Amino acid sequence: MILTHFGIEEVVPLFQMYALPTTQATEEWSVDRPPIVAQVAGAGGVYDFYGLGKNLDYSSPTDYGTASYYPVSSQTITRSFTLTSSTYSGIEDELDELRRNTIAFSSTTHKESWLYALPRNTSAKRKARAKCINMSRSRAYNDGSYVKMEVELTFFLPEGLWYETYPPSSAFITGTGTVSVSNGGNYPALVTVFIAAGMTNPGVSIDRTSSPAATISSWVWTGVTAGGANLGTSLAVRAASYSCLNNNGTDAYSGLAIGSGQIAWLWLPPTTVANAAGGPATHVATITASAGSARVDLTWYDTYIIA
Amino acid sequence: MSFELFTVDILDNAGAVQGDGPLHNVVSVSVTEELDRAGKVAVTVPATDTRAIALLAAENRLRVRTSDGIIATGLIENFGTQTGPPPLFVVSGPDLLGELIYYNTGYNRVYDNLATSAAIIGTDATASSLLGGTGWTQGTVTPSRTNDTIVFNAQTVLQSLGTLAQQGGDHFRQGSTTQTIDWGLFGVDSGLRITNVHHVLNGQAETLNMSITSGITVNTLSADIENRLFPLGKNKFDMRDASNSSANIKVQANEGPTGATTTLAVGATAGDLSITLASGTGFIAESEVWIGDASDWTQPHEVVVIESGGVAGAVLTFINTIQNSYSIGADIIQIPQFYVEDTTSQSTYGLRESCPQFAWIGPVDLSADSGQQERAADVLYAAVNARMTRYKDAYENYTLGAVYNLPSDLRVGQKVRLVYKGAGALFGGTLFLDIDDDFYILKIVRTWKGSGERSATLTIANVTRPMPNNTNLILYNLDTLQWIGL
């Protein structure tokens, strides 16, 4: 995996993002899932607060919960490369462009900056919310052919998670029933659900289909979905941001009931989490309602932990 | 574009800025707001900052302005140091509500059936009001009682506001502008949801009306229930003279050997000097007797004193004639006790009796106005009902530590929705909590650090009752000692 671009929201074509220089580029990646433990006085070993069977919010090892493994911490990535130019003035120009797009980056039109990376075994990039928190450089020097300068950038990823690039994965169904959903990442993906107007008391669950069949996460909303015709203007439940809106953006959280024991509202485990039979787990989204029929759209970004 | 998170000015007690600018090198600032109490403002600076040390004198005040629009002024009262590295100098004191400790009601300060807002709370310009001459005025003031009767003796103005609020079931806090006070039942839903999350993600910061908490401590899960309350005021004043509008008052006989209960065997007419009882057992000459419907206060009722009769026969003769007519079956209760109760709470928790004392409540002047007894009894009724509202259910009090993204306009007295699923601290141990409910905000502590970090700590409870601590328990018991003459 190598970093490729840094800049604003990914719906903008990538050429508008800053392409990180590639000359003599090296990177250092690391990811932490620090254990949360307590030393028990007088006893060997430590008490591990996380892990199957000791989950605070899940009691069954067939459930994939936030507590089934240690929490993911934020991530720091450093990238070193060499700027080159035929003149010292040219190096300064390169440096200006680098500073403007990394350590001095800001935007009055977008709220977040993103880092893009490319796995070496696929053409599909990954993206992560990131900030450039450090830039260091050497003195410029002439090696006889070019003027060069070694630069190191440090990026801070507060979430510690990577996502597939825009557009997100999606599935839809009209009315009640089931629809296949799949997370190609290696970490649970948070699912956003849009339900058009006209459905009463809709419920959504993410279910593993077999070995054993089980509900992973679910919610039910009490009320009638209402609002405009465009996607997201009626009921919009965004698990990532803990947001529940209905009827053109009106807060509708009071009608939402989350499944027992859940902290995350709705998430989709990766298919790489094996089922009890040893094969990849397959999942469906099950839609229920007490009345009415409307289009239900589910979107998510395949989610990764990447080192 | 300024990235300053906060500035701290030093003012003199007239409000004039001291020094040639705000303090430099402020390490942290915290502003505490608390319901029905003065809050606190604290500033931490390096102990080597001689300019700050010179300005932070006891006669001066702190004014904090933050980038999220909060302005708080504190009186400088406490100085402390924290050893390094680096060594720090901590200056703190009450917020501006603390000024009201400097003014006193004196003694025999009487408000007799006067407008609560205009005459009793009043403003700086209304000399006879509590705020008269203090420099304070009203913000949003909506008392639950239009008129009130109360006597203050030797209370600070701040204490007197607390007593008046307690009497009517109201609350107070600083208003939105300097030296103004807000007053009312409060409890308006702020629309804010406070939740723990499974993973902190950038998008959560954009969700309107949501704050994230990283930890919860259970302060009290108390079954300190009161659902049958026998209130007493000054000099054992009780609710016997309350008007019909105090409709939920009930009556029972003293449960000791001198209590006796029976019913009328023969109808009685106003002006009669004697009545005929279904049973005379236990009725003693010179005892008080209550006549009426013990479960319906709105029916005619009165208290009379027995001259003769009782145990030896079924006829009671009174010292004075009765004022009302009564039908057969009316309740006759000797040595009556007057109470209020909540039967729903009794079904849930069982019967929990208490005798709360409101030592300041009683008739203002018996000779001045025949309505004094009734008004004072109605005040006692309002006060005990307000107490029952807060004590009829189990008390839950939580501290939410490290709350992020808290709206700057959130105030104590408002309600928030807490959604917390996870581990919480309880008496040094850990408990799994599953909470999804509305709570009152009792206290907010906001902290800004020079590094840019901002966080808040909230104390919330299911009813607007302060968490028991040594101070308020002592004060409550001192009231009791005063009543019984010690």
Chai-1 contact restraints between the chains, C-beta under 6 A:
chainA,res_idxA,chainB,res_idxB,connection_type,confidence,min_distance_angstrom,max_distance_angstrom,comment,restraint_id
A,L56,B,A423,contact,1.0,0.0,6.0,A-B,restraint_1
A,L56,B,F432,contact,1.0,0.0,6.0,A-B,restraint_2
A,T66,B,H198,contact,1.0,0.0,6.0,A-B,restraint_3
A,R129,B,N202,contact,1.0,0.0,6.0,A-B,restraint_4
A,E159,B,L201,contact,1.0,0.0,6.0,A-B,restraint_5
A,A240,B,L201,contact,1.0,0.0,6.0,A-B,restraint_6
A,A240,B,G203,contact,1.0,0.0,6.0,A-B,restraint_7
A,S241,B,G203,contact,1.0,0.0,6.0,A-B,restraint_8
A,S241,B,Q204,contact,1.0,0.0,6.0,A-B,restraint_9
A,S241,B,T207,contact,1.0,0.0,6.0,A-B,restraint_10
A,Y242,B,Q204,contact,1.0,0.0,6.0,A-B,restraint_11
A,Y242,B,T207,contact,1.0,0.0,6.0,A-B,restraint_12
A,Y242,B,M210,contact,1.0,0.0,6.0,A-B,restraint_13
A,S243,B,T207,contact,1.0,0.0,6.0,A-B,restraint_14
A,I263,B,H198,contact,1.0,0.0,6.0,A-B,restraint_15
A,I263,B,K421,contact,1.0,0.0,6.0,A-B,restraint_16
A,A264,B,H198,contact,1.0,0.0,6.0,A-B,restraint_17
